Amino acid sequence: MTPTPPPVVLADSGCTDTHVETQTGRALFTRYDGNPILSQSNWPYPVNSVFNAAAVRLPEGDTVLLCRVEDRRGLSHLCAARSANGIDGWRIDPEPTLAACAHDFPEEIWGIEDPRITYVPELEQYAVVYTSFSRGGPGVSLALTKDFKSFDRYGVIMQPEDKDAALLPRRIGGLWALIHRPVTTLGAHMWISYSPDLRHWGGHKIMLEARRGGWWDANKIGLCSPPIETARGWLTIYHGVRQTASGSIYRLGLALFDLEKPSICLQRGDSWMFGPEAPYERGGDVKDVVFPCGQTIGADGDSVNLYYGAADTTIALATGSIRSMLAWLDANSSPAEVVTVERNLVTGREERLS
């Protein structure tokens, strides 16, 4: 068991926190040497950029990336790329796989973006949750598919302004659970909501909040790829945005949530664990952005291929492991009580965990 370091007083709250050295001496994720793996030059039709891809490994072994593709009007659609090894040899659909349909779904009039894929065993289908964009701003929409060729659209399920959403693969307490990021008077935080039928949603709760002050995730946060179910909890990669004098920086952090009560955060990393460093991440249509919408898990149940958008321009790949992420959280996170106190400071509540 790792010894508990001494408490450190938080100057702005009078509370105590537990600080752990965040520099582990090794990278948690390793960039693929051939990055970026997909760009507009690979596309079979004219586009501006390709980024923020959802990912899934099919039973027959192929990896499918459902990529956000921005056309030269500035509007986005989704297009599938398939690969036998998840690295190269991509077979790209010759036309958009899922295009905006403003006639039937007016919330998509300015395009669809940033999908996340969850396989749902109960439905024997893949749930694709994506951002629909219209005059009212970004909203959350849902479609189901068995083959990534035909889709059953549910339309908008969370009205603007809302995005960064993914469905959990199984019911929680008999209800479907959706993680999403609305923007409210409280700020831009991660929420979870519940539904009996995937259409009507309620029970909305904040599950993780953007920090304040000088933290790396002090401006806004949101879900990245869908949470990974582990024996210890839902292992979740999230993005944090820090505003600087030269613009925003998008970095990645880790958090762990209770399996049966996923609104409860068990651990939250104090530092970011992956950020823009390579040239293709520092420069592009939007500089200083790493933004994963999907990952695949290897046959060993541990190795992770993380697919991320780089500078809103290309798709890149980094590899890691579930065991390493959990170990990193153990070494670099605040205990659950401090996470709850941080939440109370943001929301104005004064109660603490007993």
C-alpha positions, 0 to 999 in steps of 0.5 A: 500500500502506498503510504499517505503523504502529509496533508497540505493546507489549501490557502483559499479554503482552509481545508486540507488536501493530500498532495502526491508528486505528479512527475512519474518519470515516464509517459502514460501514453506513447505516441505512434511514430507514424502520426498523424494516422489520418488527414484530409490527404487520405480522403476520397473526396475534398475536405478541409480536415479530419479529426475527433473520431469515435472508435470501436473494434468489431467482433471480426477484428476490424477497427472502425473510426467514425471520423468528424470530417469538416468540409470546405464550407466549415460544416461537419459530417461523420465518415467511417474508416476501417483498418485490420490493425487499427493503425494503417491500411485504412479503408474509407467510405467513398462518401459521408457515412452519416451526414447531417439531415436538416430536413428531418432533424433541423438541429443538424442544420450546421452539421454533426460533430464529435461522435462517441460509440458504445456497444450496448449488449442489451440492444445488440447495437452500437449507440452513436452519440454525437453533437448536432449543431444549429442556430441554438448552439450544440446539442446532443443527438443519438443514433443506433446502428448494427453495421455503420451503414444504416442508422436509426436516428433518435434526434436530439436528446439533450438540447443546446447548449450541450455536448461531449456525450456518451452512453454507458453500455448497460443500465444503472439501476434499471435506467440508461445513463448518459454522460454529457456537458451542458453549459449552465449558470454553474459553468461547463461541468460534466453531468450524468442523466438517466432514461428508461427509453433513451428518449426521455431524460431526467435525474440530472446530476453533476458528476465532475466540475471544472476547478477554479483558479490556476488549475489546468482544468479550471475553465471548462471540462468534458468527457473524452472517450466513453468510460472504461468499465473496470473492477474498480469503477468507470475509468474516464478520460476527460479534457480540461481547458485552460485559458492563457494569454495566447489562447486555450490549451486542451489537455487530458486528465483521469477520473474514476467513478463508482460502478453502480453510482457513477455520479460519485467520483472516487478519484480525480487526477490532480495533474494532466496526464497527456497534452499537446507537445508534437508539432501536429498537436501544437499547430493546425486549425485550432492550435494546442489541442489533443481531443480523443473521442474513442479508444479500443481495448486489446485482446489482453483486456489491458492495452489501449489504442487511444485515437485523438484529434490533433489541433482540430486538423488530423487524427493521431494514435497513442497507446497505453494500458488500463493498469497503468492509468489506474496506477497513475490515479493512485499516485496522482489523485486527491482522495474522494473526500477532497473531490467532494469538498471541491464540488461543494466549493463550486456549487456553494454547498457546505456539507462534507462526506462523513 
